[in-house]
Amino acid sequence: MYFTIPSLLILLHIALSSALPKKPDDTPKALLTPQPLNITTLSANSRRESTIECWSVAQLEVSTTSGIQGALVSSLGTPNKLNFFDIPPKFDGGLHNAPVVQWVYFTGGQAVISLPTSNDTATVQGGPYGLILAADIASVSDIGHTTVYPSGQPTIGLTIPLANNTLPVHTVLHPGACTAEELRID
């Protein structure tokens, strides 16, 4: 098959046009609808015992920001700093309080959180649903919680302390960890 230079230029133009980014006004409209963000939270009860609860912490809204237009977004509070962690396989974090009120995002691995005063546990898989809020600091919980990392792989993630140990606006949905269905974003 032979192509002339003008026909090659036309084919190249067509190929490049489909590969180039579209203008902002060509961005598809959101397929998502606003919805709550539910998070497993380590908190404390009135007896100063750590608890595991399912909280609704934010309303996810459809973004109008360039680059993520149409995606779901929400502010999760004012961060104080950002820390990266790499926990070795089969690590036992022991009994402890959250050092500060902080988001903990497990990007890989697994964390199993248990309470010394109840049979409640939360198993957090690293990945899209690996975000929790740790808020059982020593000023609200006398004993804290235990965290073990049973995976044969490192557990990787981020801690994001919130300024002034400020809790996000929230609604307690129920005692115990959020279910997979409650964590899922549609």
C-alpha positions as CSV (number, residue, x, y, z in Angstrom):
1,M,0.0,0.0,0.0
2,Y,1.3,3.4,-1.0
3,F,0.6,6.7,0.8
4,T,1.3,10.1,-0.6
5,I,2.8,12.7,1.7
6,P,-0.5,14.7,2.1
7,S,-2.4,11.5,3.0
8,L,0.3,10.6,5.6
9,L,0.0,14.1,7.1
10,I,-3.8,13.6,7.3
11,L,-3.4,10.2,9.0
12,L,-0.8,11.7,11.4
13,H,-3.1,14.6,12.2
14,I,-6.0,12.3,13.0
15,A,-3.8,10.1,15.2
16,L,-2.4,13.0,17.1
17,S,-5.8,14.7,17.5
18,S,-7.2,11.7,19.2
19,A,-4.2,11.4,21.5
20,L,-4.0,15.0,22.6
21,P,-5.8,16.2,25.7
22,K,-9.1,17.7,25.1
23,K,-10.0,21.3,25.9
24,P,-11.5,21.8,29.4
25,D,-15.0,22.4,28.0
26,D,-14.8,18.9,26.3
27,T,-14.3,17.2,29.7
28,P,-17.1,14.6,30.3
29,K,-19.5,15.6,33.0
30,A,-19.5,13.7,36.3
31,L,-20.8,10.2,36.4
32,L,-20.5,10.2,40.2
33,T,-22.9,11.7,42.7
34,P,-22.1,13.3,46.0
35,Q,-22.0,10.7,48.9
36,P,-20.7,10.3,52.4
37,L,-17.2,9.1,53.2
38,N,-17.3,6.4,55.9
39,I,-14.1,5.6,57.9
40,T,-13.2,3.1,60.5
41,T,-12.1,5.2,63.5
42,L,-10.3,4.5,66.7
43,S,-11.9,6.7,69.3
44,A,-12.8,6.5,73.0
45,N,-15.9,6.1,75.2
46,S,-16.9,8.0,78.4
47,R,-15.0,5.3,80.4
48,R,-11.8,6.4,78.7
49,E,-11.5,3.0,76.8
50,S,-10.5,2.9,73.2
51,T,-13.3,2.0,70.8
52,I,-13.6,1.0,67.1
53,E,-16.4,2.8,65.4
54,C,-17.7,3.5,61.9
55,W,-17.9,7.2,61.3
56,S,-19.2,9.3,58.4
57,V,-16.6,12.0,58.2
58,A,-17.2,14.0,55.1
59,Q,-19.5,14.6,52.2
60,L,-17.7,13.7,49.0
61,E,-18.6,16.3,46.3
62,V,-18.1,16.3,42.6
63,S,-14.9,18.3,41.8
64,T,-14.7,21.2,39.4
65,T,-10.9,21.4,39.8
66,S,-8.9,20.9,36.6
67,G,-7.3,17.5,36.3
68,I,-9.8,15.9,38.6
69,Q,-13.0,17.5,37.3
70,G,-15.9,15.0,37.8
71,A,-14.1,13.0,40.5
72,L,-15.3,12.9,44.1
73,V,-13.3,15.0,46.6
74,S,-13.6,16.3,50.2
75,S,-11.5,18.2,52.6
76,L,-10.4,16.0,55.5
77,G,-9.2,18.7,57.9
78,T,-6.0,20.7,58.2
79,P,-2.9,18.5,58.2
80,N,-0.1,19.3,60.6
81,K,2.6,17.3,58.6
82,L,2.9,14.1,56.6
83,N,4.8,11.0,57.5
84,F,5.7,7.9,55.5
85,F,6.0,4.5,57.1
86,D,7.4,1.1,56.1
87,I,6.6,-1.5,58.7
88,P,8.4,-4.9,58.4
89,P,6.4,-8.1,57.8
90,K,4.9,-9.8,60.9
91,F,5.5,-6.8,63.1
92,D,3.8,-6.3,66.4
93,G,3.1,-2.6,67.2
94,G,2.1,-3.5,70.8
95,L,-0.4,-1.7,73.0
96,H,-0.4,2.1,72.4
97,N,-2.5,5.2,72.0
98,A,-2.6,7.1,68.9
99,P,0.2,9.7,69.4
100,V,-2.0,12.4,67.9
101,V,-5.3,12.6,66.1
102,Q,-4.3,11.4,62.6
103,W,-5.4,9.9,59.4
104,V,-3.6,6.7,58.7
105,Y,-3.5,5.5,55.1
106,F,-2.3,2.0,54.6
107,T,-1.3,1.8,50.9
108,G,0.0,-1.8,51.1
109,G,0.1,-4.7,53.6
110,Q,-2.4,-5.3,56.4
111,A,-3.0,-4.0,59.9
112,V,-5.1,-5.8,62.5
113,I,-6.3,-3.5,65.3
114,S,-7.7,-4.9,68.6
115,L,-8.8,-3.5,71.9
116,P,-7.7,-4.7,75.3
117,T,-11.1,-4.0,76.9
118,S,-13.4,-5.7,74.3
119,N,-13.4,-8.3,71.5
120,D,-13.7,-5.7,68.8
121,T,-11.1,-5.8,66.0
122,A,-10.6,-4.1,62.7
123,T,-8.7,-5.6,59.8
124,V,-7.4,-2.9,57.4
125,Q,-6.2,-4.0,54.0
126,G,-3.7,-1.6,52.4
127,G,-5.1,-0.1,49.2
128,P,-8.1,1.9,48.1
129,Y,-10.0,1.3,51.4
130,G,-7.0,1.5,53.7
131,L,-7.8,4.9,55.3
132,I,-8.6,5.1,59.0
133,L,-8.7,7.8,61.6
134,A,-6.8,7.2,64.8
135,A,-8.1,9.4,67.5
136,D,-7.7,7.4,70.8
137,I,-5.0,9.7,72.1
138,A,-3.9,9.6,75.7
139,S,-6.0,12.5,76.7
140,V,-9.2,10.5,75.9
141,S,-8.1,6.9,76.3
142,D,-6.2,5.4,79.2
143,I,-5.0,2.2,77.6
144,G,-5.2,2.6,73.8
145,H,-5.2,-0.3,71.2
146,T,-3.0,-3.0,69.8
147,T,-1.9,-3.1,66.2
148,V,-0.2,-6.1,64.6
149,Y,0.9,-6.3,60.9
150,P,0.5,-10.1,60.1
151,S,1.2,-9.9,56.4
152,G,4.3,-11.6,54.9
153,Q,4.9,-8.3,53.1
154,P,5.8,-4.9,54.5
155,T,3.0,-2.6,55.4
156,I,3.4,0.8,53.7
157,G,1.5,4.0,54.3
158,L,1.2,7.5,55.5
159,T,0.2,9.2,58.7
160,I,-1.3,12.6,58.5
161,P,-1.6,14.3,61.9
162,L,-4.4,16.9,62.1
163,A,-3.6,20.3,63.5
164,N,-4.4,20.8,67.2
165,N,-5.7,17.2,67.5
166,T,-8.9,18.5,65.9
167,L,-11.5,15.8,65.1
168,P,-13.2,16.2,61.7
169,V,-16.9,16.9,61.8
170,H,-18.5,13.4,61.9
171,T,-21.5,11.2,62.6
172,V,-21.0,7.9,64.4
173,L,-22.7,5.3,62.3
174,H,-22.3,2.4,64.6
175,P,-19.9,0.6,67.0
176,G,-17.3,-1.6,65.3
177,A,-15.4,-1.3,62.0
178,C,-17.1,-0.1,58.9
179,T,-18.1,-3.0,56.6
180,A,-16.7,-3.3,53.1
181,E,-20.0,-2.1,51.7
182,E,-19.9,1.0,54.0
183,L,-16.4,1.9,52.8
184,R,-17.1,1.4,49.1
185,I,-17.5,4.6,47.1
186,D,-19.9,4.1,44.1
